[in-house]
Amino acid sequence: MTALCDVLCDAATPSISFEFFPPKTDEGERALWSTIRDLQPFNPTFVSVTYGAGGSSRDRTVGITGRIQSETNMTAMAHLTCVNATAEAVLDVVEELDNARVRAIMALRGDPPGGFGAQWEPTPGGFNHASELVAAIRERERPDQPFIIGVAAFPEGHPESSGLDDSARWLAFKLEQADFAITQMFFDIGHYEDLVMRASQYGATKPIIPGIMPPTSASQISRMVTMSGGSMPDRLLQTLSSFENPSDQASAGIDWATQFAQSLIDAGAPGIHLYTLNKSTASQELVQRLTLPTHDQ
């Protein structure tokens, strides 16, 4: 874990990380492990595994991250949310992860059970904010084996905040105890730079890693952006939609995402976190094309 923290805090060497989700079928699990094997040679700083809506994939998340941690040379990070669970139940998962030697956790409040736009209501006896979860995890860690904790960041503002400044203030507050943040997917570098600037004004100095999803399908990415409450440039959507052949559309999306990722790295982003959707092709092509600074440059 110390090595992970060192890499994340080393501004001279941007991190590369990948995100997966727990599959629901045996076929999906085989596909996931094929993707993991494809991406392992890139030596990612870490790979993360999401937590299903309402904690629905708790056991699979713990199982997959534990297996990655024990069977590969990669650091596994488990997502953990506060949705539909008491504080005791959430911390039981922390203990399970610790027993599986998974000590990197993405601590999230989670989306309201009713979906985007629904009012958030904490579970009786549960956590109300991600910052409460982070503090509780810190209380559980051992001095000789600390957890590495990430939190979420929102370049276009948290949907329940009163504005961009309020959203950045809450991010800075979470980062007082967490080690780094990963952003929700976004498509405008200005949104990221504005978030980092605003958070820094509230004292945030820890890494804020941009999260990127290569837009390989116009219909799919449009749907996901709408569900997340974000926005997507009309020009990008029009470019993708201009290709009738799905493979041509995917190629154009990877081209765009590669240029976007390179622009973020060149602007000083501490790394790139790629949302893979459990597929390796787009992530492989993007990382292979990146020019990353090193200590010698």
Secondary structure, DSSP 8 states (H G I E B T S, - for coil): -HHHHHHHT-TTS-EEEEEE---SSHHHHHHHHHHHHHHGGG--SEEEE---GGGTTHHHHHHHHHHHHHHSSS-EEEEE--TT--HHHHHHHHHHHHHTT--EEEE-----TT-TTS-----TTS-SSHHHHHHHHHHH-BTTB--EEEEEE-TT--TTSSSHHHHHHHHHHHTTTSSEEEE---S-HHHHHHHHHHHHHTT--S-EE-EE-----HHHHHHHHHHHT----HHHHHHHHT--SHHHHHHHHHHHHHHHHHHHHHTT-SEEEEE-TT--HHHHHHHHH-----TT-
